[in-house]
Amino acid sequence: MEERTRTFKFKTNIDCVPCIQQIRSVFDDSPGIDYWYVEPFGEEPELTVSSQELDAHSIIEMVHNAGYEARRI
């Protein structure tokens, strides 16, 4: 059975270029991440992540381990 890509959205505190560069090193090195994007502008920055392998909890854990916060929306 073919796995389906799921897309998750999170509110986060990843809100600056150095923050995005730091999370890039985490996500770009993770084979479970198919696509990710941070929208750092607005009241609360948003993180979008697509994955066939990972669930929302695993992604939140990766963000927390990198020193940032994420909560699913």
Secondary structure, DSSP 8 states (H G I E B T S, - for coil): -----EEEEEEE---SHHHHHHHHHHHHT-TT-SEEEEE--SSS-EEEEEESS--HHHHHHHHHHTT--EEE-
